[in-house]
Amino acid sequence: MAARKNAMRPKHRLAPGVRPDRVRLHVEVDPASGRRFRGEVEIHLRLDAAISTLRLHAVDLRVSRARFRMDDGSARTLRAKIIAEPKLEMIALRFDEKIPAGKATLTLAFSGKLRSDLCGLYGVTVDDRKYAFTQLEATDARKFFPCFDEPTMKARFEISVTTAPLNTVISNAPVARTEIAADGRKTVHFASTPPLSTYLIALAVGELESSRVVRAGPTAIRLWHTPGKGHLTRFGLEATRACLIRLERYFDLWYPYAKLDMVAVPDFEFGAMENAGAVFFRETLLLIDPDRATLGEKKRAAEVICHELAHMWYGDLVTMAWWDDLWLNEAFATWMAFRIVDEWKPEWKMWHDFQHGRAAAMKQDALRHTHPIYCKVNTAEEANENFDLITYEKGASVVRMLERYLGPTQFRRGVRTYIRRHRESNTVAADLWRALSQTSGVDVEPIARSWIEQEGYPVVEHAIVERKDGFHLQLKQERFYQQPPKQPSPGKWAVPWVGRVGRSRSGGGQLVRHLLTRKRERIFLGKRPPRFVYGNANEGGFFRAAHGPRELAALGRALASLAAVERMGLVDHQWALVCAGRAPIGAFLDLTADLADERDPDVLAALRQPLAFIAHALIPDAASTADEPFRDWLQERFGPAFSALGWTPARDEPDDVRVRRAALLAIVGGAASSGAVLRKATECCDAYLKDRRSLDANLTEAVVSLAARHGSRSRFRRYLAAAAASDTPQEKRRFLLATADFRDPKIIDATLAMSLTDRVPTQDVIFLLGRLMANPAARERTWSFIKHRWPKLRKRMPSLFASRLIESTPNLLTAAHRRDVARFFRENPVPSGDRALRQALERFDWYQGFRRGAAADLRDWLDRRLED
Ligand SMILES: [Zn+2]
């Protein structure tokens, strides 16, 4: 559907002249005694002009008894007729007479049913206990209570909840008082909140236990969970406190809310949600046993915790005016989390994790069907489409690029000014540019806008040329496409370019800076030729660095002079150039060979995905004769490094060695499918199933997955039992999701059938199906299952997940499947799934263009290896 070219307010937007000031919300809910809830909302309003119809949001709620009182001293009450407008997700109150401008109070009674799709106010059952939780972003507050559900409609909320005495009730503000009624039920009254947008309101009701209180300055921090998980709270509390203190220091502003509750929710759609003062998480991201979780799981949890806390300022205190600037929230929170956790735990090398995320965003943004970071949004569906890699990871990369360009101190000054200036209010991007420009004296806007408002990103080609006066670096930019179009695209970016130039015989080289604004520019390097040039120092820029053949060969000899994150970047760029037909697959494999002795686990992790793609997709589909030679070659290159490390860590072995072992195992066991390694992985898995401490935590993910490959039905049952009985959320998830890695067709069918049952929590259904789609033995059965069980499956699949499912379909590879996927999702459209479908079809098309040439290149390259 084309965008509306109409400057008038779209009809699904609220009238800006009717604003809530204060909201009193009372809810009666007891999830143990039934799914119905009811409540009353009293909204104190300001009317800028006279109206005869008043609209506000409500979805799937029964709204009754509208009372409208003029607060002009007369206390006159007016009658209104309630008209449902489900297409607009609104109700209209139509009055018999015109209401004058001024203040008024609207009271509505409402009732609804606890939902099962993880949004609005929804029900969750854990062991026999029943709970209710909210998840309201982007536009689901309207499924919880009638409200002015737009981010600029900030109001102070006074919330109270009546429920059974056993239940704990958590909301944004601290408890002010609790009353017990004659019938034994209790009513919890919360203090009033500062001004908040509706999407940040939180409610949790049920039997929850709390950790001890930890303090960060005046703020009391508590971690909440379902009973029996108290032993998993230490890590989360420590990370919360460490991040909160550092964030306060960064913003030079106290945490803005009266207390901080961190709540582990047993079934949750997103990773976490930044409700002001009451942050909700998936259990895997908050409840951790530090001895049994992998380093990656701990880092990810800390990052998400910090991301949500950064939102307390960026998002909650200062909120984007409308969903088209969602990136103002998400890009900043994402970037900030890496920055702050890196400050807390420098040994974790968080910017390596950032690079993994950035690589995924670059892959998506290389499609023709991508979108700019700033994106026009009219409806709720469109708002939901933007919770993606572009908004988060690309956005964060652009923020990082700007920080590097202005310098961290200047940048922080600008951010502090921006937050202070707009606290408790709403902003657009221009407000941020203004603050940054004022404090730094640099006109930021033109640079920022070329990245925020323009889709895609450039590839910058690097070539060293000799002239009369010495050596120059020639830079040339053009838009990068995974599947380049016939006509070159007109895109041009203001690239804050920073390169690493090696001049001396050894050492890490020097950083050279340049603002590249034209298509081609030259930089003088010196009278003597440099030893090497790497075109994206520290991977700080959101662009692909392409090096000419000579420049690339020089880099191959200078790998040790590059930062580890640059070697990660080099791997990613080279593979992307192969995919785009700009480099032969052999050049990538030569680079892979040069990295066989790589000591940094993240560089190995960057290699894993392309190698697995070659081994599990390209070869079986288009180059089956290359199967054994390729696996032998991988084994030969990476086997020795893995053998040298052995399976068992030395006592006090540092984390990065443990993680390197895991990364190598994923290559030799995964992509290379070494028989000996797979057998040993199965043995280790058996021991691990018996004793969770028998295996280094970092190896568990790969071992459990590899042992499933040739696993029998009895192993499958043991995984299910382990998933049910495990006492950490990470192990539960590990065993549950690994059931998707079995290759026996009967087991695949059993796993598929299980996805429709409560054995798989709603939050994990998509991850299970996504992993089945990535399993070469399971993808076709999975697709056929999805088609045949769609109505039932769809009920277990919130919209966001349905789009993720569409994203997994290109694993099917073939042109026939492409047609089938297109037909199926056109007949069964998924809300917010339009863009995901166009992207998936584009990926299918790309692969069809890629497979034949790449397979031939691969065979040639392997033949030459064999001859050598
Ligand atoms: Zn966020």
Residues whose N, C-alpha, C, O or C-beta is under 5 A from the ligand:
A	BS01	ZN	E330 A333
